[in-house]
Amino acid sequence: MVLYIHLNPHRANIVGDLQQLDTYAFCGHSALMGRVKRPWQAVNEVLGLFAAKRPRARARYRSFVAKGIQLGRRKDLTGGGLLRSAGGWLNVKALREAKIFYKSDERILGDSDFVENVLAKADEEMERKYALQAAGPYLDGLAEIVAGITEVKPSRIFSPGKDRNRVRARSLLCFWANRELGISLAELSRRTQISQSS
């Protein structure tokens, strides 16, 4: 992934060669080469994949990028999900002529089984969301579910207090309510009688 992103200026003809890429300020590659300082960039993590000592890691990383430039554009990495997974239009056409049909989604790069697994997981998450919503009035139904897990009565989840079990139950309720049901932090703050930051 790092190689793909860091070669974008070269593929777009913004820089002509590796030497120019080394100093190009608007790409993470220059930070990895030590030419630009970016405290937020994961320089140590990336270079650590190449060697323990920084000079050797930089040399190996730069060699890795040079090989990426030599590879040029790969036809198998163009087009949508099925197009990429099958290796190009000719392969997609051959599969169709052979009456072999793949489950595909242009957002997902992978074979038919992988695409089906990703989509099934997304469906599972949607089903869970709708199951929580169907449990009753959003927070009240969710509080019943949380009460069953934490053994804290729903009325105690919504009442003030800082004992460990109540805080744990309230945290779980707020996490699920916000993540799964999309209930705003302002609404959760009002119902649970705690501040939004809490």
Secondary structure, DSSP 8 states (H G I E B T S, - for coil): -HHHHHTHHHHTTSS-SHHHHHH-TTSHHHHHTTSS--TTS-HHHHHTTT-SSHHHHHHHHHHHHHHHHHH---GGGSSSHHHHHHTSHHHHHHHHHTT------TT--S-HHHHHHHHHHHHHHHHHHHHHHHTSSHHHHHHHHHHHHH---HHHHSS----HHHHHHHHHHHHHHHHTT---HHHHHHHHTS-S--
